């Protein structure tokens, strides 16, 4: 695959577990770290936070990462993670990032996803960025 994966996962590790199931090398935005600067196009895997609040939907570490112009320019798509219990706020972080940057949402995944979700995301990544 000719695209990198970048992801953020908190202590629960749900997004990390999903990314590991893909079997594709990935770069993690750490909870406590300095900002990473990418040098290749990538798809961002991001959970939604804030319990339904738009203001805190995007993790602060992801905001800092995307505030680096080079990272924002290399962003090619986003995969959102969330909980359908939050209704219209399900995967809100991915929606907001897509809207602000103009990149497509590759997929929306509930919590840490199913095997079907893993296959769906793999297929979409291959079709879009193969």
N, C-alpha and C positions, 0 to 999 in steps of 0.2 A: 504494500500500500504506500502511496506517495504522499501521505499526509501524517502529521504527528498528532498525538492526543495529549491534551493538557487537562488536568482535572483538579478539583478541590474536594476534599473530603474531611469532615470533622472527626471527632473522636469516635462516633458511632461506626464510621467506616463504610457506610452503605454505598457511596459512590465508588470508593476504592474497590470494594468487593466486586461490583459490577465491571469495572474497568479490567480487573485481573481476569475475569471470565472471558474477556474478549481475546486475550492472548496476544495483544498488540503492545509493543513498548510504549510507555507513557511517562509524562513528566508531571509530578505532583506539585501543586501550589501548597506549600507547607502552612500549617496553622501559625507558626511562629518563625517567620524567616524574612529575609530581604527579598525584594521583588526579583523575579526571574525575567530575563530578556530572551525571547525566542529569536531564532534565526531561520526558521522554516515555517511554511504554512501549517496551521493546526486547527483542530476542532476542539472546542472547550466543553467539558462535561461539568455541569454545575448544579448543585442542590439549591432548593429554595428554602430560605429561612424566614423568620419573622412571624410565623403563625397567622398569616393573612395580611400582614402590613406591607404595602408597597415600599415603604421607606427602608425597611431592613431586609427585603427579599433577597438581594444579592449580597453574599458574604463580603465583608470588608476586605478580605485578602484578595478576592476576585476583582473587586473595584480597583484596588491598588495595582494589580496586575494589568488590567485593561486601561489604566491611566497612562501606561507606558505606550507612547504613540506607535512604536515598532510592533508591539504585541497586538494592538488594535488593528493595525494594517495587515498583519498576517493571519488574523482570525478569519476562518472560512465557513464556520458553522458552529452550532451549539446543540448539545444534548442536555435536556432538562430533567431533573429529578425532583420529585415532590410527593405529596400525599393527597389523594383525591378527596380526603375529608375536608380539605380547605377550599373545595369548590372552584370558583373562578380564579383562585390564587394558586391552583395546581400548576407547578412548573413556572411560576410567575417570574423567577429570575431569568430563565431562558427567554421568555416572552420579552422582558424588558431589554435584555442584551441584544436580541434580534432586532427589536424596534430601533434601538439607538445606533446600531452598527450596520444594519441592512443585510446581515448574514442570515441564511435560512436556519430554521429549527430542523435538525436532522431527525430527532425523535423526542418523545416525552416518556419518561419511565417512572412508574410508581415505586417509591421507597428504594429497594435495591434490585428490583426487576425479577423477571422469570427467565427461564431458558429461552422461551419464545422471544422475549425482549432482546436478549443477547444476540440471537440469530438475526432478528429484524435490524438491529443497529449495525451488525457486521455487514449485512447485505446492503444497507443504505450507504454506509461508508464506502464500500467497494464500488457501488454504482456511481456515487457522486464524485469520489476522489481516487478511485482505483488506480 
